[in-house]
Amino acid sequence: MKRTLPGTGAEILAEAFDAYRTVFARVTARAPRRFARRDWHGMQADALERLDLYSRTLTPALAELERCLGAHLREKAVWSAMKEAFLPRVAGRSDVELAETFFSSASRRVFTTVGVDPAVEFVAPAPEALLRLPGAPVTSSYPPGGDTAALVRRMLEERALDAPWRDLDHDVRLAAAAIEARFGGPLDAAGAEAVQVVRPLFFRNKAAYLVGRVLAGSGIVPLVLALTHPPGGVTVDAVLLDADEVSQVFGFTRSYFHVDVRQPFETVRFLKSILPAKPVAELYIAIGYNKHGKTELYRDLLRHLAESDEPFVIAPGDRGMVMEVFTMPSLDFVFKVIKDTFGPPKTTSREEVMAKYRLVFRHDRAGRLIDTQEYEHLEFERARFSPRLLARLLADAGESVTASDDRVAIRHLYTARRIVPLNLFLAGAPPDAARAATVELGQAIKDLAASNVFPGDLLPKNFGVTRHGRVVFYDYDELCPLTDCNFRDLPEAADEEGAADGPSFFVGANDIFPEEFERFLGLRGALREAFLDAHADLLTPRYWLAVQERIRAGEFPDFFPYPAARRLHRPGQ
């Protein structure tokens, strides 16, 4: 009987993975209809359903495994044989890498493996021969000859949307003009050999994106058309032909795309060709495969550790009251470990902090909240930690971090992209860059508010500046829904003497006084003036109450992930 257990277990997980992918595709396939009907509430509901789907599929599969395997569920020999039996059951699929990650997720849930165990999980990447299966190409190819406007029209019409265009002829002319301005004339005259476009559109929130590239000699130029659907009909809102601008569309502060991808590896490979600086892990995450993105991120870390002898060190920036944060000098991301206890004035708990991170994971990040990935039971060589960092981790996060003579185990941590803390940026930036970042700070607060997020702690050290100059928020322990807040005018103190000992009026748990924000922001001189010139309304309850009213009325704001200068239909034009 025992000889059949591995096959039974492998079959259960293969069927569960197939069910997950079937439902994932079904939810994703709703996006074109949501966009066509301007059903933004439905689009949001689909995003939440898809985020929950992995766990909702894996958990019952594990229960079925336990029912069938019984006492053998936690036998590694059985799982090692299950792993061998699982591969033939997913071989020939165009998403085999996702299947392997699904199996490893099940294994780690059962064994709570510290570090990795190649016997019972897929640690090495699947061979490329398994990933690059023959089949329909993920892109359509167009010859660049002839009229650029005709080419743009064909690309758009082949990705038909069940919605009227506001003025397709006008948009096609504008888009063609933008493309020819980049290439100095028609594409064929500029030496372009082909235009290749991913077959399905990429949907997110209130926009759809045609994602492609222009092959010109040995060079590759991104080509992304952003489509919006205002009440008057579908429009081409922007044409993006720069890798940095396209990178922001696929950025780590944005929610995940809904795109009908049947060959994830080939799609990511195409995206990597137009975004060479973007990690493969982030590209998988961007198109909705965050679990496999975590796997790729961990593999990147293992490769980095094998190729360097750098130690982990304390991350630059002011020390936080809730998290210990560390990195490597050459890494583009940081690790965040929750402290055992938080000093005053913090009153939150570990469970509440983790709930805030789950809220951000499920929320529209609006280009202003950094996406984080959660890991459990990691293990590293002790020699890779600087003595100062290890002492701090063991002293302040001992519930999560333990060390032996040669190993360090971390029970729980978050990873996030590494950016420059805003307070450090302002201290060292040239005056013009510092003023621009200060104005960006105010816009970041407004974008968060419009997406129903109040940061809680407005100290500049809790914001950061990306390489594109965007200000984003990354300290989530006091974040909350904006609609939970009670914005009030600051009453006058009953007497000046009593005011020094605290407020002489009642302050509720959710009461917030916008007049105090200027003190928390701590801006001085020209930076203070720049902020007030652009965002003085943030210091009044009226602004916040109006935003709350719009949210409660069901308004969905626009958050454009590209510069306003790229918009073809800017207000006033």
C-alpha positions as CSV (number, residue, x, y, z in Angstrom):
1,M,0.0,0.0,0.0
2,K,2.8,2.4,0.9
3,R,4.3,2.1,-2.5
4,T,1.2,3.9,-4.0
5,L,1.3,6.8,-1.6
6,P,3.7,9.0,-3.5
7,G,1.7,8.6,-6.7
8,T,-1.5,9.5,-4.8
9,G,0.0,12.5,-3.2
10,A,1.5,13.7,-6.5
11,E,-1.9,13.3,-8.2
12,I,-3.6,15.3,-5.5
13,L,-1.2,18.2,-5.8
14,A,-1.2,18.1,-9.6
15,E,-5.0,18.2,-9.7
16,A,-5.0,21.1,-7.1
17,F,-2.5,23.0,-9.2
18,D,-4.6,22.5,-12.3
19,A,-7.7,23.7,-10.5
20,Y,-5.8,26.8,-9.3
21,R,-4.7,27.7,-12.8
22,T,-8.1,27.1,-14.2
23,V,-9.8,29.5,-11.8
24,F,-6.9,31.9,-12.1
25,A,-7.4,32.1,-15.8
26,R,-11.2,32.4,-15.4
27,V,-10.9,35.4,-13.1
28,T,-8.2,37.0,-15.3
29,A,-10.4,36.5,-18.4
30,R,-13.0,38.8,-16.9
31,A,-10.7,41.8,-17.2
32,P,-11.6,42.8,-20.8
33,R,-15.3,42.8,-20.0
34,R,-14.8,44.8,-16.8
35,F,-12.8,47.4,-18.8
36,A,-15.3,47.5,-21.6
37,R,-18.2,48.0,-19.1
38,R,-16.2,50.4,-16.9
39,D,-16.9,48.0,-14.0
40,W,-14.1,49.3,-11.7
41,H,-15.7,47.8,-8.6
42,G,-15.8,44.4,-10.4
43,M,-12.2,44.8,-11.4
44,Q,-11.2,45.4,-7.8
45,A,-13.2,42.4,-6.6
46,D,-11.5,40.2,-9.2
47,A,-8.1,41.4,-8.0
48,L,-8.9,40.4,-4.4
49,E,-10.4,37.1,-5.5
50,R,-7.2,36.2,-7.4
51,L,-4.9,37.2,-4.5
52,D,-6.7,34.8,-2.2
53,L,-6.9,32.0,-4.7
54,Y,-3.5,30.4,-4.0
55,S,-4.2,29.8,-0.4
56,R,-7.8,28.8,-1.0
57,T,-6.6,26.1,-3.3
58,L,-3.5,24.9,-1.4
59,T,-5.2,24.6,2.0
60,P,-7.9,22.0,1.0
61,A,-5.3,20.1,-1.1
62,L,-3.2,19.7,2.1
63,A,-6.2,18.5,4.0
64,E,-6.8,15.9,1.3
65,L,-3.2,14.9,1.4
66,E,-3.5,14.4,5.2
67,R,-6.6,12.3,4.7
68,C,-5.0,10.1,2.1
69,L,-1.5,9.8,3.5
70,G,-2.4,9.7,7.2
71,A,0.7,9.1,9.3
72,H,2.9,9.1,6.3
73,L,2.2,12.8,5.6
74,R,5.4,14.0,7.3
75,E,7.7,11.3,6.0
76,K,10.4,12.9,3.8
77,A,11.0,9.7,1.9
78,V,7.3,9.8,0.8
79,W,7.6,13.4,-0.3
80,S,10.9,12.8,-2.1
81,A,9.1,10.1,-4.1
82,M,6.1,12.4,-4.5
83,K,8.4,15.0,-6.0
84,E,9.6,12.5,-8.6
85,A,6.1,11.4,-9.3
86,F,4.9,15.0,-9.6
87,L,7.2,15.9,-12.5
88,P,5.7,13.6,-15.1
89,R,2.2,14.8,-14.2
90,V,3.1,18.4,-15.0
91,A,5.5,17.8,-17.8
92,G,4.4,19.3,-21.1
93,R,2.6,22.1,-19.4
94,S,3.5,25.7,-20.4
95,D,3.5,26.8,-16.8
96,V,5.7,24.0,-15.3
97,E,7.7,26.5,-13.2
98,L,4.5,27.6,-11.5
99,A,3.6,24.0,-10.8
100,E,7.0,23.3,-9.2
101,T,6.5,26.3,-6.9
102,F,3.1,25.1,-6.0
103,F,4.5,21.7,-4.9
104,S,7.3,23.4,-2.9
105,S,4.6,25.6,-1.2
106,A,2.8,22.4,-0.1
107,S,6.1,20.9,1.1
108,R,7.1,23.9,3.1
109,R,3.6,24.1,4.7
110,V,3.9,20.5,5.9
111,F,7.5,20.5,7.1
112,T,8.1,24.2,8.0
113,T,11.5,23.6,6.5
114,V,14.2,25.9,7.8
115,G,16.3,26.9,4.8
116,V,15.7,24.7,1.8
117,D,15.5,21.0,1.3
118,P,16.1,19.9,-2.3
119,A,14.8,16.4,-1.4
120,V,11.2,17.6,-0.9
121,E,11.1,20.9,-2.8
122,F,12.2,22.3,-6.2
123,V,15.1,24.5,-5.4
124,A,16.9,24.8,-8.8
125,P,15.1,26.4,-11.7
126,A,13.4,24.1,-14.2
127,P,15.5,23.4,-17.3
128,E,14.8,25.8,-20.0
129,A,14.0,23.0,-22.3
130,L,10.9,22.3,-20.2
131,L,10.0,25.9,-20.1
132,R,10.3,26.7,-23.8
133,L,7.7,24.4,-25.2
134,P,6.5,24.6,-28.8
135,G,3.2,26.2,-29.3
136,A,1.5,29.4,-30.3
137,P,3.9,32.4,-29.9
138,V,3.2,34.8,-27.1
139,T,3.5,37.8,-29.5
140,S,2.1,39.0,-32.8
141,S,4.6,40.4,-35.3
142,Y,4.0,43.3,-37.7
143,P,6.2,44.5,-40.6
144,P,7.2,48.1,-40.1
145,G,6.7,49.1,-43.7
146,G,4.1,51.6,-44.8
147,D,2.0,54.0,-42.8
148,T,2.7,54.1,-39.1
149,A,-0.9,55.1,-38.4
150,A,-2.1,52.0,-40.3
151,L,0.2,49.8,-38.2
152,V,-1.1,51.3,-34.9
153,R,-4.7,50.8,-36.0
154,R,-4.1,47.2,-36.9
155,M,-2.5,46.5,-33.6
156,L,-5.4,48.0,-31.7
157,E,-8.1,46.4,-33.8
158,E,-6.7,43.0,-33.5
159,R,-7.1,43.3,-29.7
160,A,-10.7,44.3,-30.0
161,L,-12.5,45.6,-27.0
162,D,-16.3,45.3,-26.6
163,A,-16.6,49.0,-26.2
164,P,-16.8,52.0,-28.5
165,W,-13.8,54.2,-29.2
166,R,-14.2,57.9,-28.5
167,D,-12.3,58.8,-31.7
168,L,-10.0,56.0,-33.0
169,D,-8.9,57.9,-36.1
170,H,-7.7,60.8,-34.0
171,D,-6.0,58.6,-31.4
172,V,-4.2,56.6,-34.1
173,R,-2.8,59.7,-35.7
174,L,-1.6,61.0,-32.3
175,A,0.0,57.7,-31.4
176,A,1.7,57.4,-34.8
177,A,3.0,60.9,-34.5
178,A,4.5,60.1,-31.1
179,I,6.2,56.9,-32.5
180,E,7.6,58.7,-35.5
181,A,8.9,61.5,-33.3
182,R,10.9,58.9,-31.4
183,F,12.3,57.3,-34.5
184,G,12.7,60.4,-36.6
185,G,10.1,59.3,-39.2
186,P,8.4,56.1,-40.4
187,L,9.7,52.9,-38.8
188,D,10.9,51.3,-42.0
189,A,12.9,54.4,-42.9
190,A,14.5,54.4,-39.4
191,G,15.7,50.8,-39.9
192,A,13.1,49.0,-37.9
193,E,12.9,45.3,-38.8
194,A,9.7,44.3,-36.9
195,V,7.2,45.4,-34.3
196,Q,6.2,42.6,-31.9
197,V,3.3,42.9,-29.5
198,V,2.2,40.5,-26.7
199,R,-1.1,39.0,-27.9
200,P,-3.3,39.8,-24.9
201,L,-3.7,43.2,-23.4
202,F,-2.5,43.9,-19.8
203,F,-5.3,45.1,-17.6
204,R,-5.0,46.9,-14.2
205,N,-7.4,49.1,-12.3
206,K,-8.9,51.5,-14.9
207,A,-6.4,51.0,-17.7
208,A,-5.3,48.5,-20.4
209,Y,-1.9,48.3,-21.9
210,L,-0.7,47.1,-25.3
211,V,2.8,45.9,-24.6
212,G,5.3,45.5,-27.4
213,R,8.8,46.3,-28.8
214,V,10.4,47.6,-32.0
215,L,13.4,45.6,-33.3
216,A,15.8,47.9,-35.0
217,G,19.2,46.4,-35.8
218,S,20.8,45.2,-32.6
219,G,18.6,47.5,-30.5
220,I,15.2,46.9,-28.8
221,V,12.9,49.8,-28.2
222,P,9.8,49.3,-25.9
223,L,6.5,50.2,-27.3
224,V,3.6,50.5,-24.8
225,L,0.2,52.1,-25.6
226,A,-1.9,52.9,-22.5
227,L,-5.7,52.7,-23.0
228,T,-8.2,54.3,-20.8
229,H,-12.0,54.2,-20.8
230,P,-13.6,57.5,-19.7
231,P,-17.3,58.0,-20.1
232,G,-16.9,59.2,-23.7
233,G,-15.3,56.0,-25.0
234,V,-12.0,54.2,-25.1
235,T,-8.9,56.3,-25.8
236,V,-5.2,55.9,-26.3
237,D,-4.0,57.9,-23.3
238,A,-0.3,57.6,-23.7
239,V,2.5,56.2,-25.9
240,L,5.6,55.0,-24.0
241,L,8.9,54.4,-25.8
242,D,11.4,54.6,-23.0
243,A,12.5,51.7,-20.8
244,D,12.5,53.9,-17.6
245,E,8.9,55.0,-18.3
246,V,7.8,51.4,-19.1
247,S,9.6,50.2,-16.0
248,Q,7.3,52.4,-13.9
249,V,4.2,50.8,-15.5
250,F,5.6,47.5,-14.3
251,G,6.8,49.0,-11.0
252,F,7.0,47.5,-7.5
253,T,4.6,50.1,-6.2
254,R,1.7,49.0,-8.5
255,S,-0.9,46.2,-8.2
256,Y,-0.6,43.1,-10.3
257,F,-1.7,43.0,-14.0
258,H,-4.6,40.8,-15.2
259,V,-3.2,39.4,-18.4
260,D,-4.3,36.1,-20.1
261,V,-0.8,34.5,-20.1
262,R,-0.6,30.8,-21.1
263,Q,3.2,30.7,-21.3
264,P,4.5,32.7,-18.3
265,F,8.2,32.0,-19.0
266,E,8.1,33.2,-22.6
267,T,6.1,36.3,-21.6
268,V,8.5,37.2,-18.8
269,R,11.4,36.6,-21.3
270,F,9.8,39.1,-23.7
271,L,9.2,41.6,-20.9
272,K,12.9,41.2,-19.8
273,S,14.0,42.2,-23.3
274,I,12.3,45.6,-23.0
275,L,13.1,46.0,-19.3
276,P,16.6,44.6,-18.9
277,A,17.1,46.3,-15.5
278,K,14.0,44.7,-14.0
279,P,14.5,41.5,-12.1
280,V,12.8,38.4,-13.4
281,A,11.2,37.9,-10.0
282,E,9.5,41.3,-10.3
283,L,8.2,40.5,-13.8
284,Y,6.5,37.3,-12.6
285,I,5.0,39.2,-9.7
286,A,3.8,42.0,-12.0
287,I,1.8,39.7,-14.1
288,G,0.1,38.1,-11.1
289,Y,2.4,35.2,-10.2
290,N,3.7,36.5,-6.9
291,K,4.3,33.1,-5.4
292,H,6.7,32.1,-8.1
293,G,8.1,35.6,-8.1
294,K,9.1,34.9,-4.4
295,T,10.8,31.7,-5.6
296,E,12.8,33.6,-8.3
297,L,13.7,36.3,-5.8
298,Y,15.0,33.7,-3.3
299,R,17.0,32.1,-6.1
300,D,18.5,35.4,-7.0
301,L,19.6,35.9,-3.4
302,L,21.2,32.4,-3.3
303,R,23.1,33.2,-6.5
304,H,24.2,36.5,-5.0
305,L,25.4,34.8,-1.9
306,A,27.4,32.3,-3.9
307,E,29.0,35.0,-6.1
308,S,30.0,37.4,-3.3
309,D,31.4,37.5,0.1
310,E,29.6,40.6,1.2
311,P,28.0,40.6,4.7
312,F,24.5,41.5,5.6
313,V,24.6,45.0,7.2
314,I,22.2,47.4,8.8
315,A,20.3,49.3,6.1
316,P,20.9,53.0,5.8
317,G,18.4,55.3,7.4
318,D,17.0,56.1,10.9
319,R,16.5,53.1,13.1
320,G,12.8,52.1,13.2
321,M,10.8,51.4,16.3
322,V,9.0,48.4,14.9
323,M,11.4,46.8,12.4
324,E,15.0,45.9,12.2
325,V,16.1,46.4,8.5
326,F,19.2,45.0,6.9
327,T,20.6,44.6,3.4
328,M,23.8,44.0,1.5
329,P,25.6,47.0,-0.1
330,S,25.1,45.6,-3.6
331,L,21.6,44.3,-3.2
332,D,18.6,46.2,-4.6
333,F,16.3,45.0,-1.7
334,V,16.1,45.0,2.0
335,F,15.0,42.5,4.7
336,K,12.6,43.6,7.5
337,V,12.2,41.7,10.7
338,I,9.6,42.6,13.3
339,K,11.1,43.5,16.7
340,D,10.0,41.6,19.8
341,T,8.7,44.7,21.6
342,F,8.0,48.3,20.6
343,G,8.9,51.2,22.7
344,P,6.5,54.1,23.4
345,P,4.7,55.8,21.8
346,K,4.0,52.6,19.8
347,T,1.1,50.6,21.1
348,T,0.6,48.1,18.3
349,S,1.3,44.4,18.5
350,R,3.2,42.0,16.2
351,E,-0.1,40.6,14.9
352,E,-1.4,44.1,14.1
353,V,1.8,44.9,12.2
354,M,1.4,41.7,10.1
355,A,-2.2,42.6,9.5
356,K,-1.1,46.0,8.1
357,Y,1.2,44.3,5.7
358,R,-1.6,42.0,4.6
359,L,-3.8,45.0,4.1
360,V,-1.1,46.6,1.8
361,F,-0.8,43.3,-0.1
362,R,-4.5,43.3,-0.9
363,H,-4.9,47.0,-1.5
364,D,-4.5,49.1,-4.6
365,R,-0.9,50.4,-4.0
366,A,-1.6,53.4,-6.4
367,G,2.1,53.7,-7.2
368,R,2.8,54.9,-3.6
369,L,3.2,51.7,-1.5
370,I,6.1,49.3,-1.9
371,D,5.1,45.7,-2.6
372,T,6.6,43.3,0.0
373,Q,7.1,39.6,-0.1
374,E,6.8,37.5,3.1
375,Y,9.1,34.7,3.9
376,E,9.3,32.1,6.7
377,H,12.1,29.9,8.0
378,L,15.1,31.1,6.1
379,E,18.6,30.2,7.1
380,F,22.0,31.7,6.3
381,E,25.6,31.3,7.3
382,R,26.4,33.2,10.4
383,A,29.6,34.6,8.8
384,R,27.4,36.5,6.3
385,F,26.1,38.8,9.1
386,S,28.1,41.8,10.3
387,P,28.7,41.5,14.1
388,R,26.8,44.7,14.7
389,L,23.8,43.6,12.8
390,L,23.7,40.1,14.3
391,A,23.9,41.5,17.8
392,R,21.0,43.9,17.1
393,L,18.9,41.1,15.6
394,L,19.4,38.8,18.5
395,A,18.8,41.5,21.1
396,D,15.7,43.1,19.6
397,A,14.2,40.4,17.4
398,G,15.1,37.2,19.2
399,E,11.6,35.8,18.7
400,S,12.3,35.7,15.0
401,V,16.1,35.3,14.8
402,T,18.2,32.5,16.4
403,A,21.8,31.7,15.9
404,S,24.1,28.7,16.3
405,D,27.8,28.6,16.0
406,D,27.7,28.7,12.2
407,R,24.0,29.4,11.1
408,V,21.4,32.1,11.5
409,A,17.8,31.1,11.2
410,I,15.1,33.7,10.6
411,R,11.5,32.6,11.4
412,H,9.8,35.4,9.6
413,L,10.7,38.4,7.5
414,Y,9.6,40.7,4.7
415,T,11.6,41.7,1.6
416,A,11.1,44.9,-0.3
417,R,12.9,46.9,-3.0
418,R,15.6,49.1,-1.5
419,I,15.1,52.9,-2.0
420,V,16.7,56.0,-0.5
421,P,14.9,57.2,2.7
422,L,13.4,60.7,2.0
423,N,15.1,62.4,5.0
424,L,18.5,61.2,3.7
425,F,17.7,62.3,0.2
426,L,16.6,65.8,1.3
427,A,19.7,66.2,3.3
428,G,22.1,65.4,0.4
429,A,20.2,66.4,-2.7
430,P,20.8,69.5,-4.8
431,P,18.2,72.3,-4.0
432,D,16.1,71.7,-7.2
433,A,15.9,67.9,-6.6
434,A,15.1,68.4,-2.9
435,R,12.2,70.8,-3.8
436,A,10.9,68.4,-6.5
437,A,10.9,65.5,-3.9
438,T,9.1,67.7,-1.4
439,V,6.3,68.4,-3.8
440,E,6.3,64.7,-4.7
441,L,5.9,64.0,-1.0
442,G,2.7,66.0,-0.9
443,Q,1.4,64.3,-4.0
444,A,2.2,60.9,-2.5
445,I,0.1,61.7,0.5
446,K,-2.7,62.8,-1.7
447,D,-2.5,59.7,-3.9
448,L,-2.6,57.5,-0.8
449,A,-5.6,59.4,0.5
450,A,-7.5,59.0,-2.8
451,S,-6.9,55.2,-2.6
452,N,-8.3,55.2,1.0
453,V,-5.0,55.0,2.8
454,F,-3.8,57.2,5.6
455,P,-0.1,56.6,6.4
456,G,-0.4,57.4,10.1
457,D,3.2,58.4,10.6
458,L,4.1,61.3,8.3
459,L,7.7,61.6,9.3
460,P,9.9,61.9,6.1
461,K,12.0,58.9,7.3
462,N,9.0,56.7,6.6
463,F,9.0,57.7,2.9
464,G,11.6,57.0,0.3
465,V,12.6,58.1,-3.2
466,T,12.8,55.6,-6.1
467,R,15.4,55.8,-8.9
468,H,12.7,57.5,-11.0
469,G,12.3,60.3,-8.4
470,R,8.9,59.1,-7.1
471,V,8.2,59.4,-3.4
472,V,6.7,56.3,-1.9
473,F,5.7,55.1,1.6
474,Y,7.1,52.0,3.2
475,D,6.5,52.1,7.0
476,Y,3.1,50.3,7.5
477,D,2.7,49.8,11.2
478,E,0.4,52.8,11.7
479,L,-1.2,52.8,8.2
480,C,-5.0,52.5,8.2
481,P,-8.0,53.1,5.9
482,L,-8.7,56.8,5.5
483,T,-12.4,56.2,6.0
484,D,-11.6,55.0,9.6
485,C,-10.1,58.4,10.5
486,N,-11.9,61.3,12.1
487,F,-10.3,64.5,10.8
488,R,-10.9,67.5,13.1
489,D,-9.9,71.1,13.5
490,L,-7.4,71.6,16.3
491,P,-9.3,73.2,19.2
492,E,-7.7,76.1,21.1
493,A,-6.2,75.0,24.4
494,A,-8.2,76.1,27.4
495,D,-5.2,77.8,28.9
496,E,-1.6,78.2,27.9
497,E,-0.2,76.7,31.1
498,G,-2.2,73.5,30.8
499,A,-1.4,73.1,27.1
500,A,2.2,72.1,27.9
501,D,0.9,69.0,29.8
502,G,-1.2,67.8,26.9
503,P,-4.5,68.7,25.2
504,S,-7.2,70.2,27.3
505,F,-9.8,68.7,25.1
506,F,-11.0,65.1,24.4
507,V,-9.0,63.2,21.7
508,G,-10.6,60.0,20.3
509,A,-8.5,57.0,19.2
510,N,-9.1,57.9,15.5
511,D,-9.0,61.7,15.8
512,I,-6.5,63.4,13.5
513,F,-5.7,67.1,13.4
514,P,-4.2,68.0,9.9
515,E,-2.9,71.3,11.3
516,E,-0.3,69.2,13.1
517,F,1.1,67.6,9.9
518,E,3.5,70.5,9.2
519,R,5.2,69.8,12.5
520,F,5.6,66.1,11.7
521,L,6.9,66.7,8.3
522,G,9.6,68.9,9.7
523,L,10.3,70.9,6.5
524,R,12.2,74.2,6.8
525,G,13.0,77.2,4.6
526,A,12.6,76.7,0.9
527,L,11.3,73.1,1.2
528,R,8.6,74.2,3.5
529,E,7.6,77.0,1.1
530,A,7.5,74.6,-1.8
531,F,5.3,72.1,0.1
532,L,2.9,74.8,1.2
533,D,2.7,76.3,-2.3
534,A,1.6,73.0,-3.8
535,H,-0.1,71.2,-0.9
536,A,-1.3,73.6,1.8
537,D,-4.7,72.1,1.5
538,L,-3.4,68.9,3.2
539,L,-3.2,70.9,6.5
540,T,-7.0,71.4,6.6
541,P,-9.7,69.0,7.7
542,R,-11.8,70.2,4.7
543,Y,-9.5,68.4,2.3
544,W,-9.5,65.1,4.0
545,L,-13.3,65.1,4.6
546,A,-13.9,65.8,0.9
547,V,-11.7,62.8,0.0
548,Q,-13.6,60.6,2.4
549,E,-16.8,61.7,0.9
550,R,-15.6,60.8,-2.6
551,I,-14.4,57.4,-1.4
552,R,-17.7,56.6,0.3
553,A,-19.5,57.6,-2.9
554,G,-17.6,54.9,-4.7
555,E,-15.3,57.1,-6.8
556,F,-12.3,55.4,-8.4
557,P,-9.5,57.9,-9.0
558,D,-7.0,57.7,-11.9
559,F,-3.4,56.9,-11.0
560,F,-1.3,57.2,-14.1
561,P,1.9,55.2,-13.9
562,Y,3.7,57.4,-16.5
563,P,4.6,61.1,-16.8
564,A,1.8,63.6,-17.5
565,A,3.9,64.8,-20.5
566,R,3.2,61.4,-22.2
567,R,-0.6,61.7,-22.1
568,L,-2.1,62.4,-25.5
569,H,-5.3,63.8,-24.0
570,R,-4.1,66.1,-21.2
571,P,-6.6,68.5,-19.6
572,G,-6.7,71.8,-21.5
573,Q,-5.6,70.4,-24.8
